Amino acid sequence: MSVRPKKSLGQHFLKDDNIARKIVEAIAGFKQKTVVEIGPGTGVLTSKLIEKENINFYAIEIDSESFEFLNIKYPTLGKNLIFRDFLKFELKETFTQPLTIIGNFPYNISSQIFFKILENRDIVMDVVCMIQKEVADRIKSSHGNKTYGILSVFLQVFYDIEYLFTVGPKVFDPPPKVNSAVIHLRRNERKKLDCNEELFFRIVKLGFNQRRKTLRNSLKSILLNLPTDNEIFGKRPEQLSVEDFINLTNLIDSSKDQ
Ligand code: SAH
């Protein structure tokens, strides 16, 4: 039995065992014992993860064909192989302990996976994942760059980002049209933002939704008639560091109360 790759599920199966080994080795030494793989597919990472001692391993797969294939190939996985859509899976209903997420992510939904990870940031301590290189570049991008955006700010607030290595298309079946990259996100020390979190997320989103406009213009629906003489309102979102966004949130929040 084999699994027919489905484009709609972002299936590009990794064929290179060395790269698979390098990805799995990247989680060595992490403190948390629970390891959750997103999208095991045909099991190239899974086969190495189940050999690891001292971890509690789970895999979440949406594709019934892959699920059946893995059930037969790795019967010891049992209930730890979960047949579900990761985006609809309530991590905290199953896991209460800190955990690691690993996977060659389906590229078509990688941003949504990161938003889901952010929602669960109090238990997701480390993420080692392969994604489209362009998305990896955006995530690690800092202010002042064209590629700096919503995902960079949101992830960098709560995670330290490490770019591990680049992977070309030829090692996949079928090969994707783009280059790939493996990155490591590690939860930082920040438990809470030093500002109104909900307002912070709104400001970052609204700002980058119209990234060419100054913040004075793009944030109109929040600012209403608040004073905008501070020079920060004349800037564009990509000029603001993560700290600047926190300061901006506090500035807006405090002038609202006056
Ligand atoms: N880990 C495998 C497969 C990577 S391809 C390898 O390295 O070869 C991406 C995998 O994610 C596929 O198996 C696909 O079926 C799965 N997938 C896609 N969308 C998913 C979702 N919403 N939830 C869980 N798995 C998903």
Residues whose N, C-alpha, C, O or C-beta is under 5 A from the ligand:
A	BS01	SAH	L9 G10 Q11 H12 F13 L14 I38 G39 P40 G41 T42 V44 I60 E61 I62 D63 S66 R84 D85 F86 L87 N104 F105 P106
